[in-house]
Amino acid sequence: MRIIGLCGRSGSGKGVFSAVASKNGIKVIDCDAVYKDMVSKPSDCLEEIETEFGSEVIKDSKLDRRALAPIVFSNPEKLQKLNSITHKYVLDEVRNIISSSPEDSVILIDAPTMFESGCDELCDMVIGVISSDSDCVSRIMNRDGISKDQAVSRLNNQYTNDFLKENCDALIYNESTINDFETDSTNLIKDILEGKI
């Protein structure tokens, strides 16, 4: 089994890279999707979030992300508290998925908070997706339907590109067209599958 970590800032293109990996037979664990599943129904994770942030962030027995976002993205301490709650539950589920996978699997863990959550310790290598601030902000606005200020605030609470360059084992740059990035992603994934890196 080989476990590859994937991280990068919001809007950097991790989703595109993950889709290409999946198309090439790699099992993808999307930590955002794991988290969303946990907070979309009654769970220990949701209960702990409600205890910490109040019932106003819960709607119809699931997390109201739009109510929670302005609370945590404007306050680093509250964001850190949210992460300390959610990371442990997501990490447990990632371990469960890995342990139930065939021994010859190649697994990609897409974790926006790769290093804070401890996901990097499960990985044989970590790939960082690098994209400019302006591109990330534009993509976040288009994807999530939020203002530029909100997108910038979200980005400011995440890794810098310099951090990724210092801490990742391999880098891939998303600075041109989507087609170019898909081609670069395919080439990197083939190198991984062929054992070149």
C-alpha positions in Angstrom: 0.0 0.0 0.0 1.2 3.5 -0.8 -0.4 6.6 0.8 0.0 10.0 -0.9 -1.1 13.2 0.8 -2.5 16.1 -1.2 -2.8 19.6 0.2 -3.1 23.2 -0.9 -5.1 26.3 -0.3 -8.7 26.7 -1.0 -9.2 27.3 -4.7 -5.8 25.9 -5.6 -7.0 23.0 -7.7 -6.9 20.0 -5.4 -10.2 18.8 -6.6 -9.0 18.7 -10.2 -5.9 16.8 -9.2 -8.0 14.3 -7.1 -10.4 13.7 -10.0 -7.4 12.9 -12.3 -6.0 10.6 -9.7 -9.3 8.8 -9.3 -9.6 8.4 -13.1 -6.2 6.7 -13.0 -7.3 4.1 -10.5 -6.1 5.8 -7.3 -8.5 5.6 -4.3 -9.2 9.1 -3.1 -10.1 10.0 0.4 -11.6 13.5 0.4 -11.3 14.8 4.0 -13.7 17.7 3.3 -16.3 15.1 2.1 -15.7 13.0 5.2 -16.2 16.1 7.4 -19.3 17.2 5.5 -20.8 13.7 5.9 -20.1 13.8 9.7 -21.8 17.1 10.2 -24.8 16.5 7.9 -26.4 14.2 10.5 -26.4 13.7 14.2 -22.9 12.6 15.3 -20.4 12.9 18.1 -18.5 15.5 16.0 -21.7 17.6 15.5 -22.6 17.3 19.1 -19.2 18.6 20.2 -19.4 21.5 17.7 -22.8 22.5 19.1 -21.5 22.4 22.6 -18.6 24.7 21.7 -20.3 27.2 19.3 -24.0 27.0 20.3 -27.2 25.8 18.8 -27.3 28.7 16.3 -24.8 26.8 14.1 -27.1 23.8 13.9 -30.1 23.7 11.6 -32.3 20.7 10.9 -30.0 18.4 12.9 -27.0 19.3 10.7 -24.2 21.9 10.7 -25.2 25.3 9.2 -21.8 26.1 7.6 -22.9 29.5 6.5 -23.7 30.4 10.1 -20.4 28.9 11.4 -18.1 30.4 8.7 -18.2 34.1 9.8 -17.6 33.0 13.4 -14.5 31.0 12.8 -12.9 32.7 9.8 -12.8 36.0 11.6 -11.3 34.6 14.8 -8.2 32.5 14.6 -8.8 31.1 18.1 -12.3 29.9 17.3 -11.0 28.4 14.0 -8.3 26.6 16.0 -11.0 25.3 18.4 -13.1 24.0 15.5 -10.2 22.3 13.9 -9.2 20.6 17.2 -12.7 19.2 17.4 -13.1 18.1 13.8 -9.5 16.8 13.0 -9.7 13.9 15.4 -13.0 12.6 14.0 -11.8 13.0 10.4 -8.5 11.4 11.1 -10.2 8.4 12.8 -12.4 7.9 9.7 -9.4 8.2 7.4 -7.6 5.5 9.4 -10.7 3.3 9.1 -10.9 3.7 5.3 -7.2 2.9 5.0 -7.4 -0.2 7.2 -10.3 -1.6 5.2 -8.6 -1.0 1.8 -6.8 -3.8 -0.1 -3.1 -4.1 0.7 -2.0 -3.2 -2.9 -4.0 0.0 -2.9 -2.6 3.4 -3.8 -4.5 6.0 -1.8 -4.6 9.7 -2.1 -5.7 11.7 1.0 -7.0 15.1 0.0 -6.6 17.1 3.3 -6.7 20.9 3.3 -5.3 20.8 6.8 -2.8 18.1 6.1 -0.2 19.1 8.7 -2.5 20.5 11.5 -4.6 17.4 11.5 -1.7 14.9 11.6 -2.7 13.3 8.2 0.8 13.8 7.0 2.0 11.2 9.5 -0.1 8.6 7.6 1.5 9.5 4.2 4.5 8.2 2.4 4.8 11.5 0.6 2.8 14.8 0.5 2.1 16.8 -2.7 1.4 20.5 -2.5 -0.8 22.3 -5.1 0.5 25.8 -5.7 -1.7 28.6 -7.1 -1.5 32.4 -6.9 -3.6 34.3 -4.3 -5.6 36.0 -7.0 -6.5 32.8 -8.8 -7.5 31.1 -5.5 -9.7 34.1 -4.4 -11.4 34.1 -7.8 -12.1 30.4 -7.7 -13.4 30.5 -4.1 -15.8 33.4 -5.0 -17.1 31.5 -8.1 -17.3 28.1 -6.4 -18.9 29.2 -3.1 -20.8 32.3 -4.1 -19.1 34.5 -1.5 -17.6 38.0 -1.6 -14.0 38.9 -2.3 -13.5 39.9 1.3 -14.9 36.6 2.6 -12.7 34.7 0.1 -9.6 36.6 1.1 -10.4 36.1 4.8 -10.7 32.4 4.2 -7.4 32.3 2.4 -5.6 34.3 5.1 -6.5 31.5 7.6 -4.7 28.8 5.5 -1.2 27.8 4.6 0.9 30.2 2.6 2.5 28.9 -0.6 5.9 29.3 1.1 4.8 26.9 3.8 3.7 24.4 1.2 7.1 24.7 -0.6 9.0 24.1 2.6 6.9 21.2 3.9 5.7 19.2 0.9 7.7 16.4 -0.8 6.5 17.3 -4.3 4.9 20.4 -5.8 2.5 20.9 -8.7 1.7 24.4 -10.0 -1.8 25.4 -11.2 -0.9 28.7 -12.9 -2.2 28.3 -16.5 -5.3 26.7 -18.0 -7.3 23.8 -16.6 -6.2 21.6 -19.5 -2.5 22.3 -18.7 -3.1 21.5 -15.0 -4.9 18.3 -15.9 -2.0 17.3 -18.1 0.6 18.1 -15.4 -1.5 16.2 -12.9 -1.7 13.1 -15.1 2.0 13.1 -15.7 2.8 13.4 -11.9 0.3 10.6 -11.1 1.8 8.3 -13.8 5.3 9.0 -12.2 3.9 8.0 -8.8 2.2 4.8 -10.1 5.3 3.8 -12.0 7.4 4.3 -8.8 9.5 7.1 -10.3 8.8 9.3 -7.3 
